[in-house]
Amino acid sequence: MAEYRKYTEEDCKKDTIVHINQVREFMMSSAIELLRRAVAHDRTKLESPELEIFTEYTPKLKGSTYGSEEYKTFLKEMSAALKHHYANNSHHPEHYENGVNGMDLFDLIEMVCDWKAAVMRHDDGDIYKSLEINKDRFKIGEQLYSILKNTVDRFKTI
């Protein structure tokens, strides 16, 4: 049987400080990744082929109801820009072969922030309605749906 030396309160404090510092480092690295994404978000919309198509369709989308047949028609008409956009922006489920299941937490955070901002561009935008539509559209399970809804709720307090 192995012998262990006594684990003191001082040992515990030292180990806990190491743990705290490791968590702090991971969280700061995560914050830096979110800041990098914030700076780079949707820059491809400022270049061809996206710029020309979004210039034409942004006012049309603003007047449409998210998820409506009219909205879906506009998306089809914008397919060249959207194909380019999704290929170059990992915060869209369409970026991944397996949709939301291919995403990481950074993609998800950027995605829900994007959805929140996108509904603000629609005359009748509603983030909760958007979440419901996207739950079906992207086959989002109940657990992730709850997390996304909780995150939207948190926007009210930050």
MARGUBA-714147 format. One line per 8 residues: number of its first residue (from 0); for each residue x, y, z of N, C-alpha, C, O. Coordinates in nm, 2 decimals, always signed. Layout:
NUM = X,Y,Z,X,Y,Z,X,Y,Z,X,Y,Z; ...
END
This chain:
0 = +0.08,-0.12,+0.00,+0.00,+0.00,+0.00,+0.09,+0.12,+0.00,+0.18,+0.14,+0.08; +0.06,+0.22,-0.09,+0.14,+0.34,-0.10,+0.11,+0.43,+0.02,+0.00,+0.44,+0.07; +0.21,+0.50,+0.06,+0.20,+0.60,+0.17,+0.19,+0.74,+0.11,+0.25,+0.77,+0.01; +0.10,+0.82,+0.17,+0.08,+0.95,+0.12,+0.11,+1.05,+0.23,+0.09,+1.02,+0.35; +0.18,+1.16,+0.19,+0.20,+1.26,+0.29,+0.08,+1.34,+0.32,-0.01,+1.34,+0.24; +0.07,+1.39,+0.43,-0.04,+1.47,+0.48,-0.07,+1.59,+0.38,+0.03,+1.66,+0.35; -0.19,+1.60,+0.34,-0.23,+1.72,+0.25,-0.28,+1.83,+0.34,-0.38,+1.81,+0.41; -0.21,+1.94,+0.34,-0.24,+2.04,+0.44,-0.33,+2.15,+0.37,-0.35,+2.15,+0.25
8 = -0.38,+2.24,+0.46,-0.46,+2.35,+0.40,-0.37,+2.44,+0.31,-0.42,+2.49,+0.21; -0.24,+2.45,+0.34,-0.15,+2.52,+0.25,-0.14,+2.46,+0.12,-0.14,+2.52,+0.01; -0.13,+2.32,+0.12,-0.13,+2.25,-0.01,-0.25,+2.27,-0.09,-0.25,+2.29,-0.21; -0.37,+2.27,-0.02,-0.50,+2.29,-0.08,-0.50,+2.43,-0.15,-0.55,+2.44,-0.26; -0.46,+2.53,-0.07,-0.46,+2.67,-0.12,-0.37,+2.68,-0.25,-0.42,+2.74,-0.35; -0.25,+2.62,-0.25,-0.16,+2.63,-0.36,-0.23,+2.56,-0.48,-0.23,+2.61,-0.59; -0.29,+2.44,-0.46,-0.35,+2.37,-0.57,-0.47,+2.45,-0.63,-0.49,+2.45,-0.75; -0.54,+2.51,-0.54,-0.66,+2.58,-0.58,-0.62,+2.71,-0.66,-0.69,+2.74,-0.76
16 = -0.51,+2.77,-0.62,-0.47,+2.89,-0.69,-0.42,+2.85,-0.83,-0.45,+2.92,-0.93; -0.35,+2.74,-0.84,-0.31,+2.69,-0.98,-0.44,+2.66,-1.06,-0.44,+2.70,-1.18; -0.54,+2.60,-1.00,-0.66,+2.57,-1.08,-0.73,+2.70,-1.12,-0.77,+2.72,-1.23; -0.74,+2.80,-1.03,-0.80,+2.93,-1.06,-0.73,+3.00,-1.17,-0.80,+3.05,-1.26; -0.60,+2.99,-1.17,-0.52,+3.06,-1.28,-0.54,+2.99,-1.41,-0.54,+3.05,-1.51; -0.55,+2.85,-1.41,-0.58,+2.78,-1.53,-0.71,+2.82,-1.59,-0.72,+2.84,-1.71; -0.82,+2.82,-1.51,-0.95,+2.86,-1.55,-0.95,+3.00,-1.61,-1.00,+3.03,-1.71; -0.88,+3.09,-1.53,-0.87,+3.23,-1.57,-0.81,+3.24,-1.71,-0.85,+3.32,-1.80
24 = -0.70,+3.16,-1.73,-0.63,+3.16,-1.86,-0.72,+3.12,-1.98,-0.73,+3.18,-2.08; -0.80,+3.01,-1.95,-0.89,+2.96,-2.05,-1.00,+3.06,-2.08,-1.04,+3.08,-2.20; -1.05,+3.12,-1.98,-1.16,+3.22,-2.00,-1.11,+3.34,-2.07,-1.18,+3.40,-2.16; -0.99,+3.39,-2.04,-0.93,+3.50,-2.11,-0.90,+3.47,-2.26,-0.93,+3.55,-2.35; -0.86,+3.35,-2.29,-0.84,+3.30,-2.42,-0.97,+3.30,-2.50,-0.98,+3.33,-2.61; -1.07,+3.26,-2.43,-1.21,+3.25,-2.49,-1.26,+3.39,-2.52,-1.31,+3.42,-2.62; -1.23,+3.48,-2.42,-1.28,+3.62,-2.45,-1.20,+3.68,-2.56,-1.26,+3.76,-2.64; -1.07,+3.65,-2.58,-1.00,+3.70,-2.69,-1.05,+3.65,-2.82,-1.07,+3.72,-2.92
32 = -1.09,+3.52,-2.82,-1.15,+3.46,-2.94,-1.29,+3.53,-2.98,-1.31,+3.55,-3.09; -1.37,+3.56,-2.88,-1.49,+3.63,-2.90,-1.47,+3.77,-2.95,-1.54,+3.82,-3.04; -1.37,+3.84,-2.90,-1.33,+3.97,-2.95,-1.29,+3.97,-3.09,-1.32,+4.05,-3.18; -1.20,+3.87,-3.13,-1.16,+3.85,-3.26,-1.28,+3.83,-3.36,-1.28,+3.89,-3.47; -1.37,+3.75,-3.32,-1.49,+3.72,-3.40,-1.57,+3.85,-3.41,-1.63,+3.88,-3.52; -1.58,+3.93,-3.30,-1.66,+4.05,-3.31,-1.61,+4.15,-3.41,-1.68,+4.21,-3.48; -1.48,+4.16,-3.42,-1.41,+4.25,-3.51,-1.43,+4.20,-3.65,-1.45,+4.28,-3.75; -1.42,+4.07,-3.67,-1.43,+4.01,-3.81,-1.57,+3.98,-3.86,-1.59,+3.94,-3.97
40 = -1.67,+3.99,-3.77,-1.81,+3.94,-3.80,-1.86,+4.00,-3.93,-1.86,+4.12,-3.95; -1.90,+3.91,-4.02,-1.97,+3.94,-4.15,-1.90,+4.03,-4.24,-1.96,+4.10,-4.32; -1.77,+4.04,-4.23,-1.69,+4.13,-4.32,-1.71,+4.09,-4.46,-1.69,+4.18,-4.55; -1.74,+3.96,-4.49,-1.76,+3.92,-4.63,-1.88,+3.99,-4.69,-1.88,+3.99,-4.82; -1.97,+4.05,-4.61,-2.08,+4.12,-4.67,-2.04,+4.25,-4.73,-2.12,+4.32,-4.80; -1.92,+4.29,-4.71,-1.87,+4.42,-4.76,-1.79,+4.40,-4.89,-1.73,+4.50,-4.94; -1.79,+4.28,-4.94,-1.71,+4.24,-5.06,-1.80,+4.17,-5.16,-1.91,+4.12,-5.12; -1.76,+4.17,-5.28,-1.83,+4.10,-5.39,-1.81,+3.95,-5.37,-1.70,+3.91,-5.33
48 = -1.91,+3.86,-5.39,-2.04,+3.89,-5.45,-2.15,+3.93,-5.35,-2.26,+3.96,-5.39; -2.11,+3.93,-5.22,-2.21,+3.95,-5.12,-2.27,+4.10,-5.12,-2.39,+4.12,-5.11; -2.18,+4.19,-5.14,-2.22,+4.33,-5.13,-2.33,+4.37,-5.22,-2.43,+4.43,-5.18; -2.31,+4.33,-5.35,-2.41,+4.37,-5.45,-2.55,+4.31,-5.42,-2.65,+4.37,-5.43; -2.55,+4.18,-5.38,-2.67,+4.11,-5.36,-2.74,+4.16,-5.23,-2.86,+4.18,-5.22; -2.66,+4.18,-5.12,-2.72,+4.23,-5.00,-2.77,+4.37,-5.01,-2.86,+4.41,-4.95; -2.70,+4.45,-5.10,-2.75,+4.59,-5.12,-2.89,+4.58,-5.18,-2.97,+4.66,-5.14; -2.92,+4.49,-5.27,-3.05,+4.48,-5.33,-3.15,+4.42,-5.23,-3.27,+4.46,-5.23
56 = -3.11,+4.32,-5.15,-3.21,+4.24,-5.08,-3.23,+4.29,-4.93,-3.33,+4.25,-4.87; -3.14,+4.36,-4.87,-3.15,+4.40,-4.73,-3.28,+4.48,-4.71,-3.35,+4.45,-4.62; -3.32,+4.58,-4.80,-3.45,+4.64,-4.77,-3.57,+4.55,-4.79,-3.67,+4.57,-4.73; -3.56,+4.45,-4.88,-3.66,+4.36,-4.91,-3.68,+4.27,-4.78,-3.79,+4.25,-4.74; -3.57,+4.22,-4.73,-3.57,+4.14,-4.61,-3.63,+4.22,-4.49,-3.71,+4.16,-4.41; -3.60,+4.34,-4.48,-3.64,+4.43,-4.37,-3.80,+4.43,-4.36,-3.86,+4.43,-4.26; -3.86,+4.44,-4.48,-4.00,+4.44,-4.49,-4.07,+4.31,-4.48,-4.20,+4.30,-4.48; -4.00,+4.20,-4.48,-4.06,+4.07,-4.48,-4.06,+4.01,-4.34,-3.99,+4.06,-4.25
64 = -4.14,+3.91,-4.33,-4.15,+3.84,-4.20,-4.06,+3.72,-4.20,-4.06,+3.64,-4.29; -3.97,+3.71,-4.10,-3.87,+3.60,-4.09,-3.94,+3.47,-4.10,-4.04,+3.44,-4.02; -3.90,+3.38,-4.19,-3.95,+3.25,-4.20,-4.07,+3.24,-4.29,-4.12,+3.13,-4.32; -4.12,+3.35,-4.34,-4.24,+3.35,-4.43,-4.20,+3.30,-4.57,-4.08,+3.29,-4.60; -4.30,+3.27,-4.65,-4.27,+3.23,-4.79,-4.20,+3.33,-4.87,-4.11,+3.30,-4.94; -4.24,+3.46,-4.85,-4.17,+3.57,-4.91,-4.02,+3.57,-4.87,-3.93,+3.59,-4.96; -3.99,+3.56,-4.74,-3.86,+3.55,-4.69,-3.78,+3.44,-4.76,-3.66,+3.46,-4.80; -3.84,+3.32,-4.76,-3.77,+3.20,-4.82,-3.74,+3.23,-4.97,-3.64,+3.18,-5.02
72 = -3.83,+3.29,-5.04,-3.81,+3.33,-5.18,-3.69,+3.42,-5.19,-3.60,+3.40,-5.28; -3.68,+3.52,-5.11,-3.57,+3.61,-5.11,-3.44,+3.53,-5.09,-3.34,+3.56,-5.16; -3.44,+3.44,-5.00,-3.32,+3.36,-4.97,-3.27,+3.28,-5.09,-3.15,+3.27,-5.12; -3.37,+3.22,-5.16,-3.34,+3.15,-5.28,-3.28,+3.24,-5.39,-3.18,+3.20,-5.46; -3.33,+3.36,-5.40,-3.28,+3.46,-5.50,-3.14,+3.51,-5.46,-3.07,+3.55,-5.55; -3.11,+3.50,-5.34,-2.98,+3.55,-5.29,-2.88,+3.43,-5.28,-2.77,+3.45,-5.22; -2.91,+3.32,-5.34,-2.83,+3.20,-5.32,-2.68,+3.22,-5.34,-2.60,+3.16,-5.27; -2.64,+3.29,-5.45,-2.50,+3.31,-5.48,-2.42,+3.38,-5.36,-2.32,+3.34,-5.32
80 = -2.49,+3.48,-5.31,-2.43,+3.56,-5.20,-2.43,+3.47,-5.07,-2.33,+3.47,-5.00; -2.54,+3.40,-5.05,-2.55,+3.32,-4.92,-2.45,+3.20,-4.93,-2.39,+3.17,-4.82; -2.43,+3.14,-5.04,-2.34,+3.03,-5.05,-2.20,+3.08,-5.02,-2.13,+3.01,-4.94; -2.16,+3.19,-5.07,-2.03,+3.25,-5.04,-2.02,+3.29,-4.89,-1.92,+3.26,-4.82; -2.13,+3.35,-4.84,-2.13,+3.39,-4.70,-2.12,+3.27,-4.60,-2.04,+3.28,-4.51; -2.20,+3.17,-4.62,-2.20,+3.06,-4.54,-2.06,+2.98,-4.54,-2.01,+2.93,-4.44; -2.00,+2.98,-4.66,-1.87,+2.91,-4.67,-1.76,+2.98,-4.60,-1.66,+2.92,-4.56; -1.78,+3.11,-4.57,-1.67,+3.19,-4.51,-1.70,+3.24,-4.37,-1.63,+3.32,-4.31
88 = -1.82,+3.20,-4.31,-1.86,+3.24,-4.18,-1.91,+3.12,-4.10,-2.02,+3.08,-4.12; -1.83,+3.08,-4.01,-1.86,+2.95,-3.93,-1.97,+2.97,-3.83,-2.01,+2.87,-3.77; -2.02,+3.09,-3.81,-2.13,+3.11,-3.71,-2.27,+3.08,-3.77,-2.37,+3.09,-3.71; -2.27,+3.03,-3.90,-2.39,+2.99,-3.96,-2.39,+2.83,-3.97,-2.30,+2.77,-4.01; -2.51,+2.77,-3.93,-2.52,+2.63,-3.93,-2.49,+2.57,-4.07,-2.44,+2.46,-4.09; -2.52,+2.65,-4.17,-2.50,+2.61,-4.31,-2.36,+2.60,-4.35,-2.32,+2.54,-4.45; -2.27,+2.65,-4.27,-2.12,+2.64,-4.29,-2.08,+2.49,-4.28,-1.98,+2.45,-4.34; -2.15,+2.42,-4.19,-2.11,+2.28,-4.16,-2.20,+2.18,-4.23,-2.32,+2.20,-4.25
96 = -2.13,+2.07,-4.27,-2.21,+1.96,-4.34,-2.32,+1.91,-4.24,-2.42,+1.87,-4.29; -2.29,+1.90,-4.11,-2.39,+1.85,-4.02,-2.45,+1.96,-3.94,-2.50,+1.94,-3.82; -2.46,+2.08,-3.99,-2.53,+2.19,-3.93,-2.48,+2.23,-3.80,-2.36,+2.23,-3.77; -2.57,+2.26,-3.71,-2.54,+2.30,-3.57,-2.45,+2.20,-3.50,-2.37,+2.24,-3.42; -2.47,+2.07,-3.53,-2.39,+1.97,-3.47,-2.24,+1.99,-3.50,-2.15,+1.93,-3.43; -2.20,+2.06,-3.60,-2.06,+2.08,-3.63,-2.00,+2.20,-3.56,-1.88,+2.23,-3.57; -2.09,+2.28,-3.50,-2.04,+2.41,-3.44,-1.98,+2.39,-3.30,-2.00,+2.29,-3.23; -1.90,+2.49,-3.26,-1.85,+2.49,-3.12,-1.91,+2.60,-3.05,-2.00,+2.68,-3.10
104 = -1.88,+2.62,-2.92,-1.94,+2.73,-2.84,-1.92,+2.87,-2.90,-2.01,+2.95,-2.89; -1.80,+2.89,-2.95,-1.78,+3.02,-3.01,-1.87,+3.05,-3.13,-1.92,+3.16,-3.14; -1.89,+2.95,-3.21,-1.98,+2.96,-3.32,-2.12,+2.99,-3.27,-2.19,+3.08,-3.32; -2.16,+2.92,-3.17,-2.30,+2.93,-3.11,-2.32,+3.07,-3.05,-2.43,+3.13,-3.07; -2.22,+3.12,-2.98,-2.23,+3.25,-2.92,-2.25,+3.36,-3.03,-2.34,+3.44,-3.02; -2.16,+3.35,-3.13,-2.17,+3.45,-3.24,-2.30,+3.43,-3.32,-2.37,+3.53,-3.36; -2.35,+3.31,-3.33,-2.48,+3.28,-3.40,-2.59,+3.34,-3.33,-2.67,+3.41,-3.39; -2.60,+3.32,-3.20,-2.72,+3.38,-3.12,-2.71,+3.53,-3.12,-2.81,+3.60,-3.12
112 = -2.59,+3.59,-3.11,-2.58,+3.73,-3.12,-2.62,+3.78,-3.26,-2.68,+3.89,-3.27; -2.58,+3.71,-3.36,-2.62,+3.75,-3.50,-2.77,+3.74,-3.51,-2.83,+3.83,-3.57; -2.83,+3.63,-3.46,-2.98,+3.62,-3.47,-3.05,+3.74,-3.40,-3.15,+3.79,-3.45; -3.00,+3.77,-3.28,-3.06,+3.88,-3.20,-3.05,+4.01,-3.28,-3.15,+4.09,-3.29; -2.93,+4.04,-3.34,-2.91,+4.16,-3.42,-3.00,+4.16,-3.55,-3.05,+4.26,-3.59; -3.01,+4.04,-3.61,-3.08,+4.02,-3.74,-3.23,+4.06,-3.72,-3.29,+4.12,-3.80; -3.29,+4.01,-3.61,-3.43,+4.04,-3.59,-3.46,+4.19,-3.57,-3.57,+4.24,-3.60; -3.36,+4.26,-3.53,-3.37,+4.41,-3.51,-3.38,+4.48,-3.64,-3.41,+4.60,-3.65
120 = -3.34,+4.41,-3.75,-3.34,+4.47,-3.89,-3.48,+4.45,-3.95,-3.50,+4.51,-4.06; -3.56,+4.36,-3.89,-3.69,+4.33,-3.95,-3.80,+4.42,-3.88,-3.79,+4.45,-3.76; -3.89,+4.47,-3.96,-3.99,+4.56,-3.91,-4.07,+4.49,-3.80,-4.11,+4.55,-3.70; -4.09,+4.36,-3.81,-4.17,+4.28,-3.71,-4.08,+4.17,-3.64,-4.13,+4.07,-3.61; -3.95,+4.20,-3.63,-3.86,+4.10,-3.57,-3.89,+4.07,-3.43,-3.93,+4.16,-3.35; -3.87,+3.94,-3.40,-3.90,+3.89,-3.26,-3.80,+3.78,-3.24,-3.81,+3.67,-3.30; -3.70,+3.80,-3.15,-3.60,+3.70,-3.13,-3.66,+3.56,-3.08,-3.60,+3.46,-3.12; -3.76,+3.56,-3.00,-3.82,+3.44,-2.95,-3.89,+3.36,-3.06,-3.88,+3.24,-3.07
128 = -3.95,+3.43,-3.15,-4.02,+3.37,-3.27,-3.91,+3.32,-3.36,-3.92,+3.21,-3.42; -3.80,+3.39,-3.38,-3.68,+3.35,-3.46,-3.62,+3.22,-3.40,-3.59,+3.13,-3.47; -3.61,+3.21,-3.27,-3.56,+3.09,-3.20,-3.64,+2.97,-3.24,-3.59,+2.86,-3.27; -3.78,+2.99,-3.23,-3.87,+2.88,-3.25,-3.86,+2.83,-3.40,-3.85,+2.71,-3.43; -3.85,+2.93,-3.49,-3.84,+2.89,-3.63,-3.70,+2.82,-3.66,-3.70,+2.72,-3.73; -3.60,+2.87,-3.60,-3.47,+2.82,-3.62,-3.45,+2.68,-3.55,-3.37,+2.60,-3.59; -3.52,+2.66,-3.45,-3.52,+2.53,-3.38,-3.56,+2.42,-3.48,-3.50,+2.32,-3.49; -3.67,+2.45,-3.55,-3.71,+2.35,-3.65,-3.62,+2.36,-3.78,-3.58,+2.25,-3.83
136 = -3.59,+2.47,-3.82,-3.51,+2.49,-3.95,-3.38,+2.42,-3.93,-3.33,+2.35,-4.03; -3.31,+2.43,-3.82,-3.18,+2.37,-3.80,-3.18,+2.24,-3.71,-3.07,+2.19,-3.67; -3.30,+2.19,-3.68,-3.31,+2.07,-3.60,-3.23,+2.08,-3.47,-3.15,+1.99,-3.44; -3.26,+2.18,-3.40,-3.20,+2.21,-3.27,-3.28,+2.13,-3.16,-3.40,+2.15,-3.15; -3.21,+2.06,-3.08,-3.27,+1.98,-2.98,-3.31,+2.07,-2.86,-3.28,+2.19,-2.85; -3.39,+2.01,-2.77,-3.45,+2.08,-2.66,-3.34,+2.14,-2.57,-3.36,+2.26,-2.53; -3.24,+2.07,-2.54,-3.14,+2.12,-2.45,-3.07,+2.24,-2.50,-3.05,+2.34,-2.43; -3.02,+2.23,-2.63,-2.95,+2.35,-2.69,-3.05,+2.46,-2.71,-3.02,+2.58,-2.69
144 = -3.18,+2.43,-2.74,-3.28,+2.54,-2.76,-3.29,+2.61,-2.63,-3.30,+2.74,-2.62; -3.30,+2.54,-2.51,-3.31,+2.61,-2.38,-3.19,+2.69,-2.35,-3.20,+2.80,-2.30; -3.07,+2.65,-2.39,-2.95,+2.72,-2.37,-2.95,+2.85,-2.45,-2.92,+2.96,-2.40; -3.00,+2.84,-2.57,-3.00,+2.96,-2.66,-3.11,+3.06,-2.61,-3.08,+3.18,-2.60; -3.22,+3.01,-2.56,-3.33,+3.09,-2.51,-3.28,+3.16,-2.38,-3.30,+3.28,-2.36; -3.21,+3.08,-2.29,-3.15,+3.14,-2.17,-3.05,+3.25,-2.20,-3.05,+3.35,-2.13; -2.98,+3.23,-2.31,-2.88,+3.33,-2.35,-2.95,+3.46,-2.39,-2.91,+3.57,-2.36; -3.05,+3.44,-2.47,-3.13,+3.56,-2.52,-3.19,+3.63,-2.40,-3.19,+3.75,-2.39
152 = -3.24,+3.56,-2.30,-3.29,+3.62,-2.18,-3.18,+3.70,-2.11,-3.21,+3.81,-2.05; -3.06,+3.65,-2.11,-2.95,+3.71,-2.04,-2.92,+3.84,-2.11,-2.87,+3.94,-2.04; -2.94,+3.86,-2.24,-2.91,+3.98,-2.31,-2.99,+4.10,-2.24,-2.94,+4.21,-2.25; -3.10,+4.07,-2.18,-3.17,+4.18,-2.11,-3.10,+4.23,-1.99,-3.13,+4.34,-1.94; -3.00,+4.16,-1.93,-2.94,+4.20,-1.81,-2.79,+4.24,-1.83,-2.72,+4.28,-1.74; -2.74,+4.23,-1.96,-2.60,+4.27,-1.98,-2.60,+4.39,-2.07,-2.49,+4.44,-2.10
END
